[in-house]
């Protein structure tokens, strides 16, 4: 068992000092020698919780760490690619559940698994080792994948590897879903997505962009033309805030704000639909998307940015309510938070205040929370705590609540769960035969890495049914 975690400190990546001037990747990643040293911090423990408990993909993290520590980067990538179809995505935007479950994190700090994964996959790309995953033979079966987000891409990639003909239908001009239109370039540059899509095309996966099922072609038609249909349409219905003044102009969903910036950067739109330039911006919601809004607003030239959260401020370190190896409940600070803006906690929203039909402020109130085992349970409004936050642009970043109403045109009445997502059986099949679903469309909004896992599992279930001639 290595004891390097006791003698070598964890090294986190640095950030570019001039990063707010552009939308490029903000991280300065360490060189190979530093990453190899970090990989040596892996304990090689007998029960690798990072692999078995932390990583949704089940990556063999100790073996990857050992290979990188020894400088065997090609072997590290071979191990990584056995379980992870898109490690170039997860090594950039995954929150690293594996690191929370790292055994070295108990007496010291966890291993920098994301950095190690990043080095393994990018070294493989540089060496030409990442090639299209083509099947040994074709089955003659045709599968339609609806949606080119992380679950759809993973599903299509795996189905093609099994030998099926795959056609991906995407309503937007390009692939990636929220990875392309919801995650800013400063976290995931879109050339990374394009590189993978090119490989998938080389594997003879077809992509039909600007095609919305239910608008341009019916789901019934797709169901007739293909042996199976996999719905990977995400959970894109944003949670609204129904308080007085909601009808005022200048109140925008975070997803629309981020997509506007991305469409402009990608050349899909000649101008921004929504701009924060010169405005006081209020971001309602304290999660990752809210952080992305903060960073984007700063880059657009906002006068000020205030991010508010209804929940209380989490502790600086792991709370007792989430002991190792659980994903820890604690305060997280992103690169965007370090760039400026203000964060307020335990804030409730009472009303939007307008002038000449546009929002100019948010009326808010302070809350007092009751905790249970260190986690927020219930709150009360603090009397006479009302105050106003000036804002000419309000971004609603409070998550998503299921698939949009009227998605897929409503021609085939798919059964939904009470949370507004698609109901499926244990094999991912919906209430309509031959039609399957996975990812956020089934599970609700979650992490990119979990969407990838869901897509892989659905492909395996569909393939199994096809080989048994059940479809």
SEMI-158268 format. One record per residue (C-alpha): residue in three letters; x, y, z. Coordinates in steps of 0.2 Angstrom, whole numbers, plus 5000, padded with zeros to 4 digits. Last residue first. Layout:
<rs>
alaXYZ...
</rs>
This chain:
<rs>
unk480949674845unk480949514856unk482149424844unk483249374859unk484649464851unk483549614850unk483049604868unk484849604873unk485349744862unk483949854870unk484549814887unk486349854883unk485850014875unk484850064890unk486350034901unk487450134891unk486250284891unk485950274909unk487850274913unk488050424902unk486650514911unk487450474927unk489050554921unk488150714915unk487450734933unk485550734937unk483850814932unk482450684932unk482750494932unk481750454916unk481950604904unk483550634914unk484350484906unk483350344898unk481950294887unk481250154877unk479950134863unk479749964855unk478149934865unk477250084872unk477150104891unk479050134890unk480450014890unk481950044901unk482249864905unk481649874923unk480049964917unk479850144911unk478850294916unk479450454907unk479650604918unk478450724925unk478750694944unk477150594946unk477850474933unk477350484914unk476450364903unk476750394884unk475250444874unk475950434856unk475450584846unk475950704860unk477150804849unk478750734855unk478650854870unk476950924873unk477350974890unk479150994893unk480050844901unk480250844920unk480450984934unk482151064931unk483251164942unk483151324951unk484151444941unk482951584937unk484051734930unk483451904934unk484052054924unk483752234929unk484152204947unk484252294963unk484052184978unk482652244990unk482452205009unk481152115020unk481852065037unk480352125048unk480051955055unk481251815050unk480351695039unk480351515045unk481251365039unk481251175038unk482451035037unk484251095033unk485550965036unk486750955051unk485850805058unk484250905057unk484351085055unk483051225057unk483251365046unk482951555048unk482451645033unk482851825026unk481651915015unk481751974997unk480952104985unk481852084969unk482252244959unk482152334942unk481052214932unk480352294916unk478552354913unk478852534915unk479652504932unk479552334940unk479752254957unk479752064958unk479051984973unk479351884989unk480951784986unk481751695001unk483551715006unk484451585017unk486051625008unk486751764999unk488251754987unk489051914979unk489851934963unk491751914958unk492851804949unk493151684963unk491351624962unk491551594944unk493051474948unk491851374958unk491651374977unk490751224986unk490051235003unk489851065011unk488750905010unk489950765005unk489550634992unk489650485004unk491250385007unk491450465020unk490150545032unk488750645025unk487750705040unk489350745049unk489550895036unk491150885025unk492051055027unk491551235024unk489851205031unk488351245020unk487551415019unk485751405022unk484551355008unk483451484998unk485051534988unk485451704981unk486751754968unk487051934966unk487952004951unk488452184948unk488752294933unk488752154921unk490052154907unk489651994897unk491051904905unk490351944923unk488651884917unk489451714910unk490251684927unk488751714937unk487651614925unk488851464927unk488751484946unk486851474945unk486951324934unk488151244947unk486851274961unk486451424971unk484751474964unk484051644960unk485351744950unk485151934951unk486052044938unk486352224940unk486552274921unk487852354911unk488052204900unk486952064906unk486352014888unk484851904882unk484551864864unk486351884860unk486751924842unk487051844825unk486451674831unk487151504827unk488951574826unk489451454840unk489851604852unk488151674849unk487251504851unk488251484867unk487751654875unk485951624871unk485951454878unk486651514894unk485251644896unk483851524890unk484451394903unk484551524916unk482651554914unk482351744911unk481551884920unk481952044911unk480152084906unk478852084920unk477651944921unk478351874937unk477852024946unk477051934960unk477751764963unk477651604953unk479551554952unk479751434938unk480651264938unk481351234920unk480651104909unk482151024900unk482250844908unk483250754894unk482650694877unk483550524877unk482050424870unk482750264862unk481650194848unk481750014842unk481649914826unk481550074816unk480350144802unk478650114811unk479250194828unk479950344818unk478350374809unk477350364826unk478550484834unk478050614821unk479250704810unk479650894809unk478650944824unk478350794835unk480150734834unk481150894831unk482450884817unk483751024817unk485050894816unk485050714809unk486550614815unk487050454807unk488250334817unk489450264804unk490950234816unk491750384807unk490250484812unk490550434831unk492350494829unk491750654822unk490550674836unk491950654848unk493050794841unk491550904840unk491150884859unk492950934863unk492851074851unk491451134862unk492551204876unk491951134892unk492051234908unk492451404901unk491451354886unk489851374896unk488751224900unk486951244894unk487051244875unk488451114872unk488351004887unk486551044888unk486250944873unk487850884865unk487550874847unk487251014834unk485851124826unk484551084839unk483150964837unk484250804838unk483850644829unk485250504831unk485250364818unk485950204823unk486250044813unk486649904825unk488249814827unk488449804846unk489749954845unk488350044836unk487150024851unk488550074863unk488950244854unk487050274852unk486650254870unk488150354876unk487650494864unk485850494869unk486350494888unk487550644886unk486350744875unk486050704857unk484150674858unk483050544850unk484050384846unk483250284832unk483850094831unk483949994815unk484349804816unk485449734802unk486549644815unk488249724808unk489849644812unk491549674821unk490749834827unk491650004826unk492150104841unk493050254832unk494850284837unk495650364852unk497450304851unk498050444840unk499450494852unk498750664856unk497050584859unk497850454871unk498750594880unk497150684882unk496250534889unk497550484902unk498050664907unk496150704910unk495950544920unk497350594931unk496750764934unk494950704938unk495650574950unk496550704961unk496850584976unk495850634991unk496550745005unk497350665021unk496850545035unk495050505027unk495350575010unk496550435006unk495150315006unk494350404991unk492450414992unk492350594989unk493650584975unk492550464966unk491050574966unk492150684955unk491050834951unk491050784932unk491350924921unk493150914914unk493750734916unk491950684913unk491950754895unk493650684889unk493150524898unk491850494885unk491450304883unk492050264901unk492050084906unk493349994895unk494050164890unk494850194907unk495850034906unk496550064889unk496850244894unk497950194908unk498850074897unk499250214885unk499850324899unk501150204906unk502150334916unk502250224932unk501050344941unk499950344926unk499750154927unk499450154945unk498150284945unk497250194931unk497350024941unk496650114956unk495250204946unk494450044938unk493050154932unk491350094938unk490350214928unk489450284943unk491150314952unk490950334971unk490450164977unk491450024968unk492850124960unk493150264973unk492750134987unk494350034982unk494249884994unk496049824995unk496850004995unk497950054981unk498450204992unk498350324978unk499650464981unk500650404967unk499450474955unk499850644962unk501650624958unk501150564940unk500050724939unk501550834944unk502750754931unk501350754917unk501150944919unk499751034929unk498151094922unk497851284920unk495951294921unk494851434914unk494451354897unk494051494885unk492551614887unk493551774886unk494051924897unk493551844913unk495051724912unk496451844914unk497151764930unk497051584922unk496451464935unk497551334945unk497351144946unk497251064963unk498850984970unk498550864985unk500050864996unk501450734995unk502150645010unk500650565018unk499750535001unk501350444997unk500950305008unk500750174995unk500050005000
</rs>
